[in-house]
């Protein structure tokens, strides 16, 4: 599998970064709060939309891939993160989860390394 900066081979082997996050724990939300399941579901749907945007765009270069991923992240994920901010969706951890998943998607499409978006 492609290498992502900061992610070990063991992380990829246990599919930590390549599987779609679906639960409050996957997203590293405040999982002890009521309502986090809905927040996790909304984040997952937004991530699916961002991934679909990337796949549909079929970028040809790493620069294009970064541009598409950045725009998709801003358009799809940021509004949902803002909506569910009280559950921790605006924190560093959920942002990193989304970015790592999108980077793994880009790596699997042949854009190696860590794309900055």
Secondary structure, DSSP 8 states (H G I E B T S, - for coil): ----TT--HHHHHTTTTTS---SHHHHT--TTSTTHHHHHHHHHHHHHHHHHHHHHH--SSHHHHHHHHHHHIIIIIHHHHHHTGGGTTTSHHHHHHHHHHHHHHHHHTT--S----
